[in-house]
Amino acid sequence: MNTKLRTRSLGIAALALTASMSLAACGSESDTDSTASDATTSETSEAPMESESPMESESPSDDASPAADAPFGAACSQVPTSGEGSVEGMADDPVATAASNNPLLSTLVTAVGEAGLVDTLNSAPEITVFAPINDAFAAIPKKDLNALLKDKEALTTVLTHHVVEGRLGPDAVAGEHETLAGDMITVEGSGEDFTAEGATVVCGNVQTANATVYLIDQVMMPQM
């Protein structure tokens, strides 16, 4: 090969090498830029989002019932804590049925049955009952109590003397009220201390399906 031809070949080779190096450099810069861009995108997508506005403080639990809605009185501790005779169980049944499940009211339940008042009390839409507990009936001489249980008319008068139309809560029970017997009773007191015709409320504000019940420690005798 002559000298002129060799020189020309070397020149072409040098140009090709230069072009190859330039292309490689471009590809490297492009890869670098792409990697940097990908990293930026990744950091942006993985960056934690700013928290939204602080949550509002939770409102007090609705399970906390006001004291005015709960039963009160020393004898409430003697009411069963579970089953149909408990405060919760009584709330599901009409008043005569509810009372039949409460062991504190067994004598009253017997008297209501003897007087034939079960359906009358259970079907009444809204009433308040002052319910003498067993000890209240036990304070009556046995001879007199047996005579009363056998006299349906007198027994009906005595029992309906303990029932008032409408539900009376602790904020409304004090005062004079007409009974289903057609006479009046007077309830005195406030808060959680009440008397009805001198009888002490020993467990008050017990709810049944159709009545508010106040358990009392004496039988209230009407004028006959």
ChimeraX attribute file (.defattr): number of C-alpha atoms within 10 A of each C-alpha:
attribute: neighborCount
match mode: 1-to-1
recipient: residues
	/A:1	5
	/A:2	6
	/A:3	7
	/A:4	8
	/A:5	10
	/A:6	10
	/A:7	10
	/A:8	10
	/A:9	10
	/A:10	11
	/A:11	11
	/A:12	11
	/A:13	11
	/A:14	11
	/A:15	10
	/A:16	12
	/A:17	10
	/A:18	11
	/A:19	12
	/A:20	11
	/A:21	11
	/A:22	12
	/A:23	10
	/A:24	11
	/A:25	12
	/A:26	11
	/A:27	12
	/A:28	12
	/A:29	11
	/A:30	12
	/A:31	12
	/A:32	12
	/A:33	12
	/A:34	12
	/A:35	12
	/A:36	12
	/A:37	12
	/A:38	12
	/A:39	12
	/A:40	12
	/A:41	12
	/A:42	11
	/A:43	11
	/A:44	11
	/A:45	10
	/A:46	9
	/A:47	9
	/A:48	8
	/A:49	8
	/A:50	6
	/A:51	6
	/A:52	6
	/A:53	6
	/A:54	6
	/A:55	6
	/A:56	6
	/A:57	6
	/A:58	6
	/A:59	6
	/A:60	7
	/A:61	7
	/A:62	7
	/A:63	6
	/A:64	7
	/A:65	9
	/A:66	8
	/A:67	10
	/A:68	13
	/A:69	12
	/A:70	13
	/A:71	17
	/A:72	21
	/A:73	17
	/A:74	10
	/A:75	16
	/A:76	18
	/A:77	10
	/A:78	12
	/A:79	15
	/A:80	17
	/A:81	13
	/A:82	10
	/A:83	12
	/A:84	19
	/A:85	22
	/A:86	19
	/A:87	22
	/A:88	16
	/A:89	19
	/A:90	23
	/A:91	19
	/A:92	15
	/A:93	20
	/A:94	21
	/A:95	26
	/A:96	23
	/A:97	20
	/A:98	24
	/A:99	21
	/A:100	19
	/A:101	19
	/A:102	21
	/A:103	16
	/A:104	22
	/A:105	22
	/A:106	16
	/A:107	18
	/A:108	21
	/A:109	24
	/A:110	13
	/A:111	22
	/A:112	23
	/A:113	14
	/A:114	17
	/A:115	21
	/A:116	14
	/A:117	17
	/A:118	17
	/A:119	14
	/A:120	11
	/A:121	21
	/A:122	20
	/A:123	13
	/A:124	14
	/A:125	14
	/A:126	17
	/A:127	21
	/A:128	25
	/A:129	26
	/A:130	24
	/A:131	26
	/A:132	26
	/A:133	25
	/A:134	19
	/A:135	15
	/A:136	19
	/A:137	18
	/A:138	13
	/A:139	12
	/A:140	13
	/A:141	9
	/A:142	11
	/A:143	8
	/A:144	9
	/A:145	16
	/A:146	11
	/A:147	12
	/A:148	17
	/A:149	18
	/A:150	13
	/A:151	13
	/A:152	16
	/A:153	11
	/A:154	15
	/A:155	20
	/A:156	20
	/A:157	20
	/A:158	21
	/A:159	25
	/A:160	21
	/A:161	24
	/A:162	24
	/A:163	22
	/A:164	23
	/A:165	16
	/A:166	15
	/A:167	19
	/A:168	19
	/A:169	18
	/A:170	22
	/A:171	10
	/A:172	10
	/A:173	20
	/A:174	18
	/A:175	11
	/A:176	12
	/A:177	16
	/A:178	15
	/A:179	20
	/A:180	17
	/A:181	16
	/A:182	11
	/A:183	13
	/A:184	15
	/A:185	17
	/A:186	14
	/A:187	19
	/A:188	15
	/A:189	15
	/A:190	13
	/A:191	11
	/A:192	17
	/A:193	15
	/A:194	23
	/A:195	18
	/A:196	24
	/A:197	16
	/A:198	15
	/A:199	18
	/A:200	21
	/A:201	27
	/A:202	20
	/A:203	25
	/A:204	26
	/A:205	26
	/A:206	23
	/A:207	26
	/A:208	25
	/A:209	17
	/A:210	22
	/A:211	29
	/A:212	23
	/A:213	25
	/A:214	31
	/A:215	24
	/A:216	26
	/A:217	24
	/A:218	23
	/A:219	26
	/A:220	20
	/A:221	12
	/A:222	17
	/A:223	8
	/A:224	6
